[in-house]
Amino acid sequence: MTIDHIAIWTYNLEGMRNFYMHYFDASSGHAYYNHSREFRSYFLSFNSGTRLEIMEMPNVPLNRNNTMKQYTGLIHFAINPGSRQKVNEVTERLRADGFRIIGEPRVTGDNLYESIILDPDGNRVELMAY
């Protein structure tokens, strides 16, 4: 089995689409719009075949979780840019462009190399390499 996609609600559909395309080389499908629900979405595809669905609809409540604290439920998803050097490069590029780095690049106890950033909506994205 494989994970086909992960979905994220946003109030910044175009900004989130541009973020993942610009920094993580995602490609975007066509916009979907359901007029009766005022629902809009894009599927973003990554080289691995996994997709990220970003969705926007009026009246979806804001997430009440504090992005700096751990909580139950989905806490992050990970993107592997291909190497430890690329983890460093993407992290520094995001930092230079004003995005928040909440976990500096490091080797974990299980020998992964990772950093953690916040996307424009404050979702945790782990950059990792083996």
C-alpha positions as CSV (number, residue, x, y, z in Angstrom):
1,M,0.0,0.0,0.0
2,T,1.0,3.6,-0.5
3,I,-0.2,6.9,0.8
4,D,-1.9,8.6,-2.1
5,H,-2.3,12.1,-0.7
6,I,-2.5,14.3,2.4
7,A,-5.0,17.1,2.5
8,I,-4.7,20.6,4.2
9,W,-7.3,23.2,4.6
10,T,-6.2,26.8,4.0
11,Y,-7.5,30.3,3.5
12,N,-4.5,31.0,1.2
13,L,-5.0,28.5,-1.6
14,E,-2.8,30.3,-4.2
15,G,-0.1,31.2,-1.7
16,M,0.1,27.6,-0.5
17,R,0.2,26.3,-4.0
18,N,3.0,28.6,-5.0
19,F,5.0,27.7,-1.8
20,Y,5.0,24.0,-2.5
21,M,5.7,24.4,-6.2
22,H,8.5,26.9,-5.6
23,Y,10.4,25.3,-2.7
24,F,9.6,21.6,-3.2
25,D,9.2,21.2,-7.0
26,A,5.6,20.1,-6.7
27,S,3.6,20.2,-9.9
28,S,0.0,21.4,-9.8
29,G,-3.1,19.9,-11.4
30,H,-6.0,22.1,-12.5
31,A,-8.0,24.0,-10.0
32,Y,-11.2,22.3,-8.9
33,Y,-14.2,24.4,-7.9
34,N,-17.5,23.2,-6.5
35,H,-19.8,26.3,-6.9
36,S,-22.6,25.0,-4.5
37,R,-20.2,24.5,-1.6
38,E,-17.7,27.3,-2.6
39,F,-15.0,24.7,-2.3
40,R,-11.7,25.1,-4.3
41,S,-8.7,22.8,-4.3
42,Y,-5.6,21.7,-6.1
43,F,-3.7,18.5,-6.1
44,L,0.0,19.0,-6.0
45,S,2.2,16.1,-7.1
46,F,5.7,15.2,-6.0
47,N,8.3,13.0,-7.8
48,S,7.6,10.2,-5.3
49,G,4.0,10.0,-6.6
50,T,2.6,11.2,-3.3
51,R,0.2,14.2,-3.6
52,L,-0.8,17.0,-1.4
53,E,-4.3,18.3,-1.7
54,I,-4.8,21.9,-0.6
55,M,-8.3,23.0,-0.1
56,E,-10.2,26.2,0.6
57,M,-13.8,26.8,1.6
58,P,-15.5,29.6,3.6
59,N,-16.3,29.0,7.2
60,V,-13.8,26.2,7.9
61,P,-12.7,27.0,11.4
62,L,-9.0,27.9,12.1
63,N,-6.8,25.3,13.7
64,R,-6.6,26.0,17.4
65,N,-3.4,24.0,18.0
66,N,-0.2,25.8,18.9
67,T,2.3,25.0,16.1
68,M,5.1,25.1,18.6
69,K,3.6,22.4,20.9
70,Q,3.0,18.7,20.2
71,Y,-0.6,17.4,20.2
72,T,-2.5,14.3,19.1
73,G,-3.4,14.0,15.4
74,L,-1.3,14.7,12.4
75,I,1.7,16.8,13.5
76,H,3.9,16.9,10.4
77,F,4.6,15.4,7.1
78,A,8.1,14.9,5.7
79,I,9.6,15.7,2.3
80,N,12.9,14.2,1.3
81,P,14.8,16.6,-1.0
82,G,17.3,13.9,-1.9
83,S,20.4,14.4,0.3
84,R,21.6,15.9,3.6
85,Q,23.2,18.8,1.6
86,K,19.8,19.5,0.0
87,V,18.1,19.5,3.4
88,N,20.6,22.3,4.4
89,E,20.2,24.2,1.1
90,V,16.3,24.2,1.2
91,T,16.3,25.1,4.9
92,E,18.6,28.0,4.3
93,R,16.7,29.2,1.3
94,L,13.4,29.1,3.3
95,R,15.1,31.0,6.2
96,A,16.5,33.6,3.8
97,D,13.0,34.1,2.4
98,G,11.6,34.7,5.9
99,F,10.0,31.3,6.7
100,R,10.2,30.0,10.3
101,I,12.7,27.2,11.0
102,I,11.5,25.5,14.2
103,G,14.0,22.6,14.1
104,E,17.6,23.3,12.9
105,P,19.2,20.6,10.7
106,R,20.5,17.8,12.8
107,V,21.2,14.0,12.9
108,T,18.5,12.2,14.8
109,G,18.9,9.2,17.1
110,D,18.0,6.9,14.3
111,N,20.6,8.5,12.0
112,L,18.1,10.5,9.8
113,Y,19.1,14.1,9.0
114,E,16.2,16.5,9.4
115,S,15.1,20.1,9.9
116,I,11.6,21.3,10.5
117,I,10.0,24.4,9.0
118,L,6.6,26.0,9.1
119,D,4.7,26.5,5.8
120,P,2.8,29.8,5.2
121,D,-0.2,28.4,7.2
122,G,2.0,27.2,10.1
123,N,1.9,23.5,9.2
124,R,5.0,21.6,10.2
125,V,7.0,20.2,7.3
126,E,10.0,18.0,8.1
127,L,12.8,18.1,5.6
128,M,14.7,14.8,5.9
129,A,17.3,12.6,4.2
130,Y,18.7,9.2,5.0
